[in-house]
Amino acid sequence: MDSRDEVTKGMQSSFDKLNETFGKKLPQRLEITEAFFDALDKRLKAACDRLENVNSRLQYRFIAWLAVSVVAVVGTLFFLKRFIFILV
């Protein structure tokens, strides 16, 4: 909570500096609240979950591709061994 308060104070001071610079009161459209940070936290967690799902799917695809490749290589070598044995 302490870091959130520091961020809120820093953003408020920046907003106040903008007010002083432009000489008029800017509309406060961005209201920093606990709900704002909670919403950001939920969105970040959802994005991380989606990335984990993509990562696990890619890992399964890689493992499947590797297994098919190994079977293909072993099958080819076995076939060549049989083929050469028949020729000799």
PyMOL Python script that loads the backbone (N, CA, C, O; Angstrom):
from pymol import cmd

cmd.read_pdbstr("""\
ATOM      1  N   MET A   1       0.815  -1.182   0.000  1.00  0.00           N
ATOM      2  CA  MET A   1       0.000   0.000   0.000  1.00  0.00           C
ATOM      3  C   MET A   1       0.870   1.262   0.000  1.00  0.00           C
ATOM      4  O   MET A   1       0.475   2.292  -0.547  1.00  0.00           O
ATOM      5  N   ASP A   2       2.027   1.179   0.602  1.00  0.00           N
ATOM      6  CA  ASP A   2       2.890   2.347   0.719  1.00  0.00           C
ATOM      7  C   ASP A   2       3.369   2.812  -0.649  1.00  0.00           C
ATOM      8  O   ASP A   2       3.408   4.013  -0.919  1.00  0.00           O
ATOM      9  N   SER A   3       3.734   1.871  -1.511  1.00  0.00           N
ATOM     10  CA  SER A   3       4.206   2.243  -2.844  1.00  0.00           C
ATOM     11  C   SER A   3       3.075   2.863  -3.657  1.00  0.00           C
ATOM     12  O   SER A   3       3.307   3.765  -4.462  1.00  0.00           O
ATOM     13  N   ARG A   4       1.861   2.384  -3.449  1.00  0.00           N
ATOM     14  CA  ARG A   4       0.718   2.978  -4.148  1.00  0.00           C
ATOM     15  C   ARG A   4       0.510   4.419  -3.710  1.00  0.00           C
ATOM     16  O   ARG A   4       0.210   5.287  -4.530  1.00  0.00           O
ATOM     17  N   ASP A   5       0.670   4.674  -2.409  1.00  0.00           N
ATOM     18  CA  ASP A   5       0.525   6.041  -1.912  1.00  0.00           C
ATOM     19  C   ASP A   5       1.590   6.951  -2.509  1.00  0.00           C
ATOM     20  O   ASP A   5       1.310   8.099  -2.855  1.00  0.00           O
ATOM     21  N   GLU A   6       2.815   6.436  -2.629  1.00  0.00           N
ATOM     22  CA  GLU A   6       3.888   7.234  -3.220  1.00  0.00           C
ATOM     23  C   GLU A   6       3.601   7.548  -4.680  1.00  0.00           C
ATOM     24  O   GLU A   6       3.830   8.668  -5.136  1.00  0.00           O
ATOM     25  N   VAL A   7       3.103   6.564  -5.407  1.00  0.00           N
ATOM     26  CA  VAL A   7       2.755   6.789  -6.812  1.00  0.00           C
ATOM     27  C   VAL A   7       1.640   7.813  -6.912  1.00  0.00           C
ATOM     28  O   VAL A   7       1.682   8.703  -7.761  1.00  0.00           O
ATOM     29  N   THR A   8       0.639   7.688  -6.044  1.00  0.00           N
ATOM     30  CA  THR A   8      -0.479   8.631  -6.056  1.00  0.00           C
ATOM     31  C   THR A   8       0.007  10.042  -5.767  1.00  0.00           C
ATOM     32  O   THR A   8      -0.392  10.989  -6.445  1.00  0.00           O
ATOM     33  N   LYS A   9       0.869  10.191  -4.761  1.00  0.00           N
ATOM     34  CA  LYS A   9       1.399  11.515  -4.428  1.00  0.00           C
ATOM     35  C   LYS A   9       2.235  12.075  -5.569  1.00  0.00           C
ATOM     36  O   LYS A   9       2.147  13.261  -5.886  1.00  0.00           O
ATOM     37  N   GLY A  10       3.054  11.214  -6.190  1.00  0.00           N
ATOM     38  CA  GLY A  10       3.883  11.670  -7.307  1.00  0.00           C
ATOM     39  C   GLY A  10       3.043  12.113  -8.483  1.00  0.00           C
ATOM     40  O   GLY A  10       3.341  13.128  -9.113  1.00  0.00           O
ATOM     41  N   MET A  11       2.001  11.367  -8.785  1.00  0.00           N
ATOM     42  CA  MET A  11       1.135  11.746  -9.900  1.00  0.00           C
ATOM     43  C   MET A  11       0.353  13.013  -9.576  1.00  0.00           C
ATOM     44  O   MET A  11       0.137  13.852 -10.451  1.00  0.00           O
ATOM     45  N   GLN A  12      -0.069  13.155  -8.334  1.00  0.00           N
ATOM     46  CA  GLN A  12      -0.799  14.361  -7.943  1.00  0.00           C
ATOM     47  C   GLN A  12       0.108  15.582  -8.014  1.00  0.00           C
ATOM     48  O   GLN A  12      -0.328  16.650  -8.443  1.00  0.00           O
ATOM     49  N   SER A  13       1.369  15.436  -7.597  1.00  0.00           N
ATOM     50  CA  SER A  13       2.287  16.577  -7.674  1.00  0.00           C
ATOM     51  C   SER A  13       2.567  16.946  -9.127  1.00  0.00           C
ATOM     52  O   SER A  13       2.680  18.127  -9.453  1.00  0.00           O
ATOM     53  N   SER A  14       2.679  15.948 -10.002  1.00  0.00           N
ATOM     54  CA  SER A  14       2.863  16.244 -11.425  1.00  0.00           C
ATOM     55  C   SER A  14       1.644  16.964 -11.981  1.00  0.00           C
ATOM     56  O   SER A  14       1.772  17.887 -12.785  1.00  0.00           O
ATOM     57  N   PHE A  15       0.477  16.543 -11.555  1.00  0.00           N
ATOM     58  CA  PHE A  15      -0.756  17.189 -12.000  1.00  0.00           C
ATOM     59  C   PHE A  15      -0.807  18.635 -11.516  1.00  0.00           C
ATOM     60  O   PHE A  15      -1.215  19.530 -12.256  1.00  0.00           O
ATOM     61  N   ASP A  16      -0.389  18.855 -10.271  1.00  0.00           N
ATOM     62  CA  ASP A  16      -0.364  20.217  -9.731  1.00  0.00           C
ATOM     63  C   ASP A  16       0.626  21.094 -10.488  1.00  0.00           C
ATOM     64  O   ASP A  16       0.355  22.268 -10.736  1.00  0.00           O
ATOM     65  N   LYS A  17       1.776  20.525 -10.857  1.00  0.00           N
ATOM     66  CA  LYS A  17       2.760  21.292 -11.633  1.00  0.00           C
ATOM     67  C   LYS A  17       2.198  21.678 -12.995  1.00  0.00           C
ATOM     68  O   LYS A  17       2.440  22.785 -13.475  1.00  0.00           O
ATOM     69  N   LEU A  18       1.454  20.776 -13.616  1.00  0.00           N
ATOM     70  CA  LEU A  18       0.806  21.105 -14.886  1.00  0.00           C
ATOM     71  C   LEU A  18      -0.198  22.236 -14.708  1.00  0.00           C
ATOM     72  O   LEU A  18      -0.301  23.119 -15.560  1.00  0.00           O
ATOM     73  N   ASN A  19      -0.937  22.212 -13.603  1.00  0.00           N
ATOM     74  CA  ASN A  19      -1.893  23.288 -13.327  1.00  0.00           C
ATOM     75  C   ASN A  19      -1.182  24.625 -13.219  1.00  0.00           C
ATOM     76  O   ASN A  19      -1.638  25.627 -13.771  1.00  0.00           O
ATOM     77  N   GLU A  20      -0.063  24.637 -12.505  1.00  0.00           N
ATOM     78  CA  GLU A  20       0.693  25.882 -12.350  1.00  0.00           C
ATOM     79  C   GLU A  20       1.271  26.344 -13.680  1.00  0.00           C
ATOM     80  O   GLU A  20       1.275  27.539 -13.977  1.00  0.00           O
ATOM     81  N   THR A  21       1.759  25.402 -14.481  1.00  0.00           N
ATOM     82  CA  THR A  21       2.387  25.747 -15.756  1.00  0.00           C
ATOM     83  C   THR A  21       1.389  26.383 -16.711  1.00  0.00           C
ATOM     84  O   THR A  21       1.697  27.392 -17.347  1.00  0.00           O
ATOM     85  N   PHE A  22       0.220  25.818 -16.816  1.00  0.00           N
ATOM     86  CA  PHE A  22      -0.754  26.325 -17.776  1.00  0.00           C
ATOM     87  C   PHE A  22      -1.618  27.438 -17.204  1.00  0.00           C
ATOM     88  O   PHE A  22      -2.373  28.074 -17.940  1.00  0.00           O
ATOM     89  N   GLY A  23      -1.518  27.681 -15.917  1.00  0.00           N
ATOM     90  CA  GLY A  23      -2.218  28.804 -15.310  1.00  0.00           C
ATOM     91  C   GLY A  23      -3.724  28.636 -15.205  1.00  0.00           C
ATOM     92  O   GLY A  23      -4.423  29.605 -14.907  1.00  0.00           O
ATOM     93  N   LYS A  24      -4.221  27.494 -15.431  1.00  0.00           N
ATOM     94  CA  LYS A  24      -5.656  27.251 -15.279  1.00  0.00           C
ATOM     95  C   LYS A  24      -5.860  25.854 -14.714  1.00  0.00           C
ATOM     96  O   LYS A  24      -4.980  24.996 -14.784  1.00  0.00           O
ATOM     97  N   LYS A  25      -6.991  25.662 -14.177  1.00  0.00           N
ATOM     98  CA  LYS A  25      -7.279  24.373 -13.551  1.00  0.00           C
ATOM     99  C   LYS A  25      -7.608  23.349 -14.633  1.00  0.00           C
ATOM    100  O   LYS A  25      -8.582  23.497 -15.371  1.00  0.00           O
ATOM    101  N   LEU A  26      -6.788  22.318 -14.713  1.00  0.00           N
ATOM    102  CA  LEU A  26      -7.055  21.249 -15.670  1.00  0.00           C
ATOM    103  C   LEU A  26      -8.121  20.317 -15.097  1.00  0.00           C
ATOM    104  O   LEU A  26      -8.172  20.106 -13.886  1.00  0.00           O
ATOM    105  N   PRO A  27      -8.965  19.762 -15.954  1.00  0.00           N
ATOM    106  CA  PRO A  27      -9.974  18.827 -15.437  1.00  0.00           C
ATOM    107  C   PRO A  27      -9.303  17.555 -14.924  1.00  0.00           C
ATOM    108  O   PRO A  27      -8.430  16.982 -15.575  1.00  0.00           O
ATOM    109  N   GLN A  28      -9.722  17.148 -13.783  1.00  0.00           N
ATOM    110  CA  GLN A  28      -9.136  15.936 -13.190  1.00  0.00           C
ATOM    111  C   GLN A  28      -9.876  14.725 -13.732  1.00  0.00           C
ATOM    112  O   GLN A  28     -10.831  14.236 -13.128  1.00  0.00           O
ATOM    113  N   ARG A  29      -9.416  14.253 -14.879  1.00  0.00           N
ATOM    114  CA  ARG A  29     -10.048  13.093 -15.498  1.00  0.00           C
ATOM    115  C   ARG A  29      -9.512  11.789 -14.933  1.00  0.00           C
ATOM    116  O   ARG A  29     -10.204  10.772 -14.912  1.00  0.00           O
ATOM    117  N   LEU A  30      -8.265  11.837 -14.473  1.00  0.00           N
ATOM    118  CA  LEU A  30      -7.662  10.615 -13.959  1.00  0.00           C
ATOM    119  C   LEU A  30      -7.705  10.647 -12.445  1.00  0.00           C
ATOM    120  O   LEU A  30      -7.014  11.443 -11.809  1.00  0.00           O
ATOM    121  N   GLU A  31      -8.498   9.803 -11.890  1.00  0.00           N
ATOM    122  CA  GLU A  31      -8.617   9.750 -10.451  1.00  0.00           C
ATOM    123  C   GLU A  31      -7.936   8.480  -9.967  1.00  0.00           C
ATOM    124  O   GLU A  31      -8.350   7.372 -10.306  1.00  0.00           O
ATOM    125  N   ILE A  32      -6.894   8.653  -9.176  1.00  0.00           N
ATOM    126  CA  ILE A  32      -6.120   7.517  -8.694  1.00  0.00           C
ATOM    127  C   ILE A  32      -6.779   6.998  -7.420  1.00  0.00           C
ATOM    128  O   ILE A  32      -6.816   7.689  -6.403  1.00  0.00           O
ATOM    129  N   THR A  33      -7.285   5.803  -7.486  1.00  0.00           N
ATOM    130  CA  THR A  33      -7.945   5.199  -6.328  1.00  0.00           C
ATOM    131  C   THR A  33      -7.479   3.760  -6.186  1.00  0.00           C
ATOM    132  O   THR A  33      -6.757   3.236  -7.034  1.00  0.00           O
ATOM    133  N   GLU A  34      -7.898   3.146  -5.120  1.00  0.00           N
ATOM    134  CA  GLU A  34      -7.593   1.733  -4.906  1.00  0.00           C
ATOM    135  C   GLU A  34      -8.219   0.885  -6.006  1.00  0.00           C
ATOM    136  O   GLU A  34      -7.624  -0.089  -6.466  1.00  0.00           O
ATOM    137  N   ALA A  35      -9.420   1.263  -6.423  1.00  0.00           N
ATOM    138  CA  ALA A  35     -10.102   0.497  -7.469  1.00  0.00           C
ATOM    139  C   ALA A  35      -9.321   0.545  -8.775  1.00  0.00           C
ATOM    140  O   ALA A  35      -9.276  -0.437  -9.515  1.00  0.00           O
ATOM    141  N   PHE A  36      -8.705   1.693  -9.055  1.00  0.00           N
ATOM    142  CA  PHE A  36      -7.902   1.838 -10.269  1.00  0.00           C
ATOM    143  C   PHE A  36      -6.729   0.862 -10.240  1.00  0.00           C
ATOM    144  O   PHE A  36      -6.469   0.172 -11.226  1.00  0.00           O
ATOM    145  N   PHE A  37      -6.021   0.802  -9.114  1.00  0.00           N
ATOM    146  CA  PHE A  37      -4.882  -0.108  -9.001  1.00  0.00           C
ATOM    147  C   PHE A  37      -5.331  -1.568  -9.007  1.00  0.00           C
ATOM    148  O   PHE A  37      -4.653  -2.423  -9.577  1.00  0.00           O
ATOM    149  N   ASP A  38      -6.465  -1.855  -8.377  1.00  0.00           N
ATOM    150  CA  ASP A  38      -6.980  -3.227  -8.384  1.00  0.00           C
ATOM    151  C   ASP A  38      -7.350  -3.670  -9.798  1.00  0.00           C
ATOM    152  O   ASP A  38      -7.105  -4.813 -10.185  1.00  0.00           O
ATOM    153  N   ALA A  39      -7.945  -2.753 -10.566  1.00  0.00           N
ATOM    154  CA  ALA A  39      -8.293  -3.081 -11.954  1.00  0.00           C
ATOM    155  C   ALA A  39      -7.033  -3.345 -12.775  1.00  0.00           C
ATOM    156  O   ALA A  39      -6.993  -4.274 -13.582  1.00  0.00           O
ATOM    157  N   LEU A  40      -6.003  -2.523 -12.564  1.00  0.00           N
ATOM    158  CA  LEU A  40      -4.737  -2.749 -13.268  1.00  0.00           C
ATOM    159  C   LEU A  40      -4.118  -4.086 -12.870  1.00  0.00           C
ATOM    160  O   LEU A  40      -3.572  -4.803 -13.708  1.00  0.00           O
ATOM    161  N   ASP A  41      -4.209  -4.410 -11.588  1.00  0.00           N
ATOM    162  CA  ASP A  41      -3.657  -5.672 -11.099  1.00  0.00           C
ATOM    163  C   ASP A  41      -4.383  -6.862 -11.734  1.00  0.00           C
ATOM    164  O   ASP A  41      -3.750  -7.838 -12.134  1.00  0.00           O
ATOM    165  N   LYS A  42      -5.712  -6.775 -11.823  1.00  0.00           N
ATOM    166  CA  LYS A  42      -6.483  -7.855 -12.450  1.00  0.00           C
ATOM    167  C   LYS A  42      -6.107  -8.016 -13.918  1.00  0.00           C
ATOM    168  O   LYS A  42      -5.953  -9.135 -14.406  1.00  0.00           O
ATOM    169  N   ARG A  43      -5.959  -6.894 -14.620  1.00  0.00           N
ATOM    170  CA  ARG A  43      -5.610  -6.966 -16.039  1.00  0.00           C
ATOM    171  C   ARG A  43      -4.220  -7.564 -16.224  1.00  0.00           C
ATOM    172  O   ARG A  43      -3.995  -8.342 -17.151  1.00  0.00           O
ATOM    173  N   LEU A  44      -3.285  -7.203 -15.342  1.00  0.00           N
ATOM    174  CA  LEU A  44      -1.933  -7.746 -15.426  1.00  0.00           C
ATOM    175  C   LEU A  44      -1.935  -9.252 -15.169  1.00  0.00           C
ATOM    176  O   LEU A  44      -1.264 -10.008 -15.871  1.00  0.00           O
ATOM    177  N   LYS A  45      -2.692  -9.683 -14.160  1.00  0.00           N
ATOM    178  CA  LYS A  45      -2.768 -11.118 -13.865  1.00  0.00           C
ATOM    179  C   LYS A  45      -3.408 -11.885 -15.024  1.00  0.00           C
ATOM    180  O   LYS A  45      -2.969 -12.985 -15.360  1.00  0.00           O
ATOM    181  N   ALA A  46      -4.444 -11.304 -15.633  1.00  0.00           N
ATOM    182  CA  ALA A  46      -5.093 -11.961 -16.772  1.00  0.00           C
ATOM    183  C   ALA A  46      -4.124 -12.079 -17.945  1.00  0.00           C
ATOM    184  O   ALA A  46      -4.087 -13.104 -18.626  1.00  0.00           O
ATOM    185  N   ALA A  47      -3.342 -11.030 -18.178  1.00  0.00           N
ATOM    186  CA  ALA A  47      -2.359 -11.075 -19.268  1.00  0.00           C
ATOM    187  C   ALA A  47      -1.297 -12.135 -18.988  1.00  0.00           C
ATOM    188  O   ALA A  47      -0.887 -12.856 -19.898  1.00  0.00           O
ATOM    189  N   CYS A  48      -0.851 -12.235 -17.744  1.00  0.00           N
ATOM    190  CA  CYS A  48       0.146 -13.251 -17.381  1.00  0.00           C
ATOM    191  C   CYS A  48      -0.424 -14.658 -17.559  1.00  0.00           C
ATOM    192  O   CYS A  48       0.273 -15.555 -18.032  1.00  0.00           O
ATOM    193  N   ASP A  49      -1.683 -14.851 -17.182  1.00  0.00           N
ATOM    194  CA  ASP A  49      -2.318 -16.165 -17.371  1.00  0.00           C
ATOM    195  C   ASP A  49      -2.398 -16.534 -18.848  1.00  0.00           C
ATOM    196  O   ASP A  49      -2.149 -17.680 -19.222  1.00  0.00           O
ATOM    197  N   ARG A  50      -2.747 -15.555 -19.689  1.00  0.00           N
ATOM    198  CA  ARG A  50      -2.812 -15.835 -21.130  1.00  0.00           C
ATOM    199  C   ARG A  50      -1.436 -16.203 -21.664  1.00  0.00           C
ATOM    200  O   ARG A  50      -1.312 -17.108 -22.490  1.00  0.00           O
ATOM    201  N   LEU A  51      -0.397 -15.506 -21.199  1.00  0.00           N
ATOM    202  CA  LEU A  51       0.961 -15.829 -21.644  1.00  0.00           C
ATOM    203  C   LEU A  51       1.379 -17.225 -21.194  1.00  0.00           C
ATOM    204  O   LEU A  51       2.041 -17.945 -21.941  1.00  0.00           O
ATOM    205  N   GLU A  52       0.996 -17.609 -19.979  1.00  0.00           N
ATOM    206  CA  GLU A  52       1.323 -18.957 -19.508  1.00  0.00           C
ATOM    207  C   GLU A  52       0.622 -20.014 -20.356  1.00  0.00           C
ATOM    208  O   GLU A  52       1.209 -21.049 -20.669  1.00  0.00           O
ATOM    209  N   ASN A  53      -0.632 -19.757 -20.728  1.00  0.00           N
ATOM    210  CA  ASN A  53      -1.355 -20.709 -21.583  1.00  0.00           C
ATOM    211  C   ASN A  53      -0.676 -20.851 -22.935  1.00  0.00           C
ATOM    212  O   ASN A  53      -0.514 -21.962 -23.441  1.00  0.00           O
ATOM    213  N   VAL A  54      -0.281 -19.729 -23.519  1.00  0.00           N
ATOM    214  CA  VAL A  54       0.402 -19.773 -24.817  1.00  0.00           C
ATOM    215  C   VAL A  54       1.715 -20.521 -24.687  1.00  0.00           C
ATOM    216  O   VAL A  54       2.056 -21.336 -25.545  1.00  0.00           O
ATOM    217  N   ASN A  55       2.457 -20.250 -23.615  1.00  0.00           N
ATOM    218  CA  ASN A  55       3.745 -20.900 -23.403  1.00  0.00           C
ATOM    219  C   ASN A  55       3.576 -22.409 -23.264  1.00  0.00           C
ATOM    220  O   ASN A  55       4.342 -23.172 -23.852  1.00  0.00           O
ATOM    221  N   SER A  56       2.583 -22.848 -22.492  1.00  0.00           N
ATOM    222  CA  SER A  56       2.398 -24.294 -22.316  1.00  0.00           C
ATOM    223  C   SER A  56       1.963 -24.950 -23.624  1.00  0.00           C
ATOM    224  O   SER A  56       2.394 -26.063 -23.924  1.00  0.00           O
ATOM    225  N   ARG A  57       1.112 -24.276 -24.410  1.00  0.00           N
ATOM    226  CA  ARG A  57       0.711 -24.840 -25.701  1.00  0.00           C
ATOM    227  C   ARG A  57       1.906 -24.956 -26.635  1.00  0.00           C
ATOM    228  O   ARG A  57       2.036 -25.941 -27.362  1.00  0.00           O
ATOM    229  N   LEU A  58       2.778 -23.953 -26.620  1.00  0.00           N
ATOM    230  CA  LEU A  58       3.970 -24.018 -27.470  1.00  0.00           C
ATOM    231  C   LEU A  58       4.895 -25.144 -27.035  1.00  0.00           C
ATOM    232  O   LEU A  58       5.504 -25.811 -27.871  1.00  0.00           O
ATOM    233  N   GLN A  59       5.000 -25.357 -25.721  1.00  0.00           N
ATOM    234  CA  GLN A  59       5.837 -26.453 -25.233  1.00  0.00           C
ATOM    235  C   GLN A  59       5.280 -27.798 -25.679  1.00  0.00           C
ATOM    236  O   GLN A  59       6.038 -28.669 -26.106  1.00  0.00           O
ATOM    237  N   TYR A  60       3.961 -27.977 -25.587  1.00  0.00           N
ATOM    238  CA  TYR A  60       3.358 -29.236 -26.032  1.00  0.00           C
ATOM    239  C   TYR A  60       3.545 -29.440 -27.525  1.00  0.00           C
ATOM    240  O   TYR A  60       3.805 -30.559 -27.968  1.00  0.00           O
ATOM    241  N   ARG A  61       3.417 -28.382 -28.301  1.00  0.00           N
ATOM    242  CA  ARG A  61       3.623 -28.500 -29.747  1.00  0.00           C
ATOM    243  C   ARG A  61       5.064 -28.878 -30.058  1.00  0.00           C
ATOM    244  O   ARG A  61       5.319 -29.701 -30.938  1.00  0.00           O
ATOM    245  N   PHE A  62       6.014 -28.273 -29.332  1.00  0.00           N
ATOM    246  CA  PHE A  62       7.421 -28.595 -29.560  1.00  0.00           C
ATOM    247  C   PHE A  62       7.699 -30.053 -29.208  1.00  0.00           C
ATOM    248  O   PHE A  62       8.395 -30.749 -29.947  1.00  0.00           O
ATOM    249  N   ILE A  63       7.155 -30.519 -28.078  1.00  0.00           N
ATOM    250  CA  ILE A  63       7.368 -31.912 -27.671  1.00  0.00           C
ATOM    251  C   ILE A  63       6.761 -32.859 -28.699  1.00  0.00           C
ATOM    252  O   ILE A  63       7.369 -33.870 -29.051  1.00  0.00           O
ATOM    253  N   ALA A  64       5.558 -32.534 -29.183  1.00  0.00           N
ATOM    254  CA  ALA A  64       4.923 -33.385 -30.197  1.00  0.00           C
ATOM    255  C   ALA A  64       5.739 -33.391 -31.487  1.00  0.00           C
ATOM    256  O   ALA A  64       5.927 -34.442 -32.099  1.00  0.00           O
ATOM    257  N   TRP A  65       6.220 -32.232 -31.895  1.00  0.00           N
ATOM    258  CA  TRP A  65       7.034 -32.140 -33.113  1.00  0.00           C
ATOM    259  C   TRP A  65       8.318 -32.947 -32.955  1.00  0.00           C
ATOM    260  O   TRP A  65       8.732 -33.650 -33.877  1.00  0.00           O
ATOM    261  N   LEU A  66       8.947 -32.845 -31.784  1.00  0.00           N
ATOM    262  CA  LEU A  66      10.179 -33.585 -31.520  1.00  0.00           C
ATOM    263  C   LEU A  66       9.918 -35.093 -31.547  1.00  0.00           C
ATOM    264  O   LEU A  66      10.710 -35.849 -32.111  1.00  0.00           O
ATOM    265  N   ALA A  67       8.818 -35.529 -30.945  1.00  0.00           N
ATOM    266  CA  ALA A  67       8.493 -36.962 -30.940  1.00  0.00           C
ATOM    267  C   ALA A  67       8.251 -37.476 -32.355  1.00  0.00           C
ATOM    268  O   ALA A  67       8.728 -38.552 -32.713  1.00  0.00           O
ATOM    269  N   VAL A  68       7.521 -36.720 -33.153  1.00  0.00           N
ATOM    270  CA  VAL A  68       7.272 -37.135 -34.539  1.00  0.00           C
ATOM    271  C   VAL A  68       8.579 -37.193 -35.313  1.00  0.00           C
ATOM    272  O   VAL A  68       8.789 -38.105 -36.113  1.00  0.00           O
ATOM    273  N   SER A  69       9.456 -36.227 -35.081  1.00  0.00           N
ATOM    274  CA  SER A  69      10.751 -36.213 -35.775  1.00  0.00           C
ATOM    275  C   SER A  69      11.593 -37.420 -35.397  1.00  0.00           C
ATOM    276  O   SER A  69      12.201 -38.051 -36.262  1.00  0.00           O
ATOM    277  N   VAL A  70      11.633 -37.745 -34.113  1.00  0.00           N
ATOM    278  CA  VAL A  70      12.415 -38.898 -33.659  1.00  0.00           C
ATOM    279  C   VAL A  70      11.851 -40.185 -34.256  1.00  0.00           C
ATOM    280  O   VAL A  70      12.608 -41.039 -34.718  1.00  0.00           O
ATOM    281  N   VAL A  71      10.538 -40.324 -34.247  1.00  0.00           N
ATOM    282  CA  VAL A  71       9.924 -41.522 -34.830  1.00  0.00           C
ATOM    283  C   VAL A  71      10.233 -41.601 -36.319  1.00  0.00           C
ATOM    284  O   VAL A  71      10.516 -42.682 -36.836  1.00  0.00           O
ATOM    285  N   ALA A  72      10.181 -40.472 -37.008  1.00  0.00           N
ATOM    286  CA  ALA A  72      10.468 -40.469 -38.448  1.00  0.00           C
ATOM    287  C   ALA A  72      11.914 -40.863 -38.724  1.00  0.00           C
ATOM    288  O   ALA A  72      12.181 -41.640 -39.640  1.00  0.00           O
ATOM    289  N   VAL A  73      12.847 -40.333 -37.941  1.00  0.00           N
ATOM    290  CA  VAL A  73      14.264 -40.656 -38.146  1.00  0.00           C
ATOM    291  C   VAL A  73      14.518 -42.126 -37.840  1.00  0.00           C
ATOM    292  O   VAL A  73      15.179 -42.816 -38.616  1.00  0.00           O
ATOM    293  N   VAL A  74      13.999 -42.609 -36.721  1.00  0.00           N
ATOM    294  CA  VAL A  74      14.201 -44.014 -36.355  1.00  0.00           C
ATOM    295  C   VAL A  74      13.544 -44.924 -37.388  1.00  0.00           C
ATOM    296  O   VAL A  74      14.123 -45.938 -37.776  1.00  0.00           O
ATOM    297  N   GLY A  75      12.348 -44.573 -37.832  1.00  0.00           N
ATOM    298  CA  GLY A  75      11.674 -45.368 -38.858  1.00  0.00           C
ATOM    299  C   GLY A  75      12.450 -45.392 -40.155  1.00  0.00           C
ATOM    300  O   GLY A  75      12.554 -46.434 -40.801  1.00  0.00           O
ATOM    301  N   THR A  76      12.997 -44.246 -40.542  1.00  0.00           N
ATOM    302  CA  THR A  76      13.791 -44.185 -41.770  1.00  0.00           C
ATOM    303  C   THR A  76      15.044 -45.038 -41.648  1.00  0.00           C
ATOM    304  O   THR A  76      15.379 -45.782 -42.569  1.00  0.00           O
ATOM    305  N   LEU A  77      15.737 -44.939 -40.523  1.00  0.00           N
ATOM    306  CA  LEU A  77      16.947 -45.745 -40.328  1.00  0.00           C
ATOM    307  C   LEU A  77      16.615 -47.237 -40.313  1.00  0.00           C
ATOM    308  O   LEU A  77      17.349 -48.043 -40.884  1.00  0.00           O
ATOM    309  N   PHE A  78      15.516 -47.601 -39.663  1.00  0.00           N
ATOM    310  CA  PHE A  78      15.106 -49.000 -39.623  1.00  0.00           C
ATOM    311  C   PHE A  78      14.779 -49.499 -41.030  1.00  0.00           C
ATOM    312  O   PHE A  78      15.170 -50.603 -41.408  1.00  0.00           O
ATOM    313  N   PHE A  79      14.059 -48.679 -41.804  1.00  0.00           N
ATOM    314  CA  PHE A  79      13.710 -49.057 -43.174  1.00  0.00           C
ATOM    315  C   PHE A  79      14.963 -49.198 -44.026  1.00  0.00           C
ATOM    316  O   PHE A  79      15.080 -50.141 -44.809  1.00  0.00           O
ATOM    317  N   LEU A  80      15.916 -48.252 -43.878  1.00  0.00           N
ATOM    318  CA  LEU A  80      17.151 -48.335 -44.663  1.00  0.00           C
ATOM    319  C   LEU A  80      17.954 -49.581 -44.293  1.00  0.00           C
ATOM    320  O   LEU A  80      18.544 -50.229 -45.157  1.00  0.00           O
ATOM    321  N   LYS A  81      17.971 -49.910 -42.994  1.00  0.00           N
ATOM    322  CA  LYS A  81      18.696 -51.102 -42.556  1.00  0.00           C
ATOM    323  C   LYS A  81      18.079 -52.348 -43.195  1.00  0.00           C
ATOM    324  O   LYS A  81      18.805 -53.215 -43.682  1.00  0.00           O
ATOM    325  N   ARG A  82      16.747 -52.444 -43.197  1.00  0.00           N
ATOM    326  CA  ARG A  82      16.063 -53.584 -43.810  1.00  0.00           C
ATOM    327  C   ARG A  82      16.316 -53.608 -45.317  1.00  0.00           C
ATOM    328  O   ARG A  82      16.563 -54.663 -45.900  1.00  0.00           O
ATOM    329  N   PHE A  83      16.252 -52.432 -45.933  1.00  0.00           N
ATOM    330  CA  PHE A  83      16.425 -52.341 -47.376  1.00  0.00           C
ATOM    331  C   PHE A  83      17.837 -52.767 -47.783  1.00  0.00           C
ATOM    332  O   PHE A  83      18.012 -53.504 -48.753  1.00  0.00           O
ATOM    333  N   ILE A  84      18.842 -52.300 -47.035  1.00  0.00           N
ATOM    334  CA  ILE A  84      20.230 -52.673 -47.337  1.00  0.00           C
ATOM    335  C   ILE A  84      20.437 -54.165 -47.081  1.00  0.00           C
ATOM    336  O   ILE A  84      21.146 -54.829 -47.838  1.00  0.00           O
ATOM    337  N   PHE A  85      19.820 -54.701 -46.012  1.00  0.00           N
ATOM    338  CA  PHE A  85      19.943 -56.126 -45.711  1.00  0.00           C
ATOM    339  C   PHE A  85      19.353 -56.974 -46.842  1.00  0.00           C
ATOM    340  O   PHE A  85      19.905 -58.016 -47.196  1.00  0.00           O
ATOM    341  N   ILE A  86      18.237 -56.523 -47.402  1.00  0.00           N
ATOM    342  CA  ILE A  86      17.616 -57.260 -48.513  1.00  0.00           C
ATOM    343  C   ILE A  86      18.513 -57.212 -49.747  1.00  0.00           C
ATOM    344  O   ILE A  86      18.651 -58.213 -50.450  1.00  0.00           O
ATOM    345  N   LEU A  87      19.120 -56.064 -50.015  1.00  0.00           N
ATOM    346  CA  LEU A  87      19.987 -55.923 -51.185  1.00  0.00           C
ATOM    347  C   LEU A  87      21.236 -56.784 -51.075  1.00  0.00           C
ATOM    348  O   LEU A  87      21.717 -57.325 -52.071  1.00  0.00           O
ATOM    349  N   VAL A  88      21.755 -56.907 -49.869  1.00  0.00           N
ATOM    350  CA  VAL A  88      22.990 -57.674 -49.679  1.00  0.00           C
ATOM    351  C   VAL A  88      22.626 -59.111 -49.564  1.00  0.00           C
ATOM    352  O   VAL A  88      23.503 -59.959 -49.399  1.00  0.00           O
TER     353      VAL A  88
END
""", "prot")
cmd.dss("prot")
cmd.show_as("cartoon", "prot")
cmd.util.cbc("prot")
cmd.orient("prot")
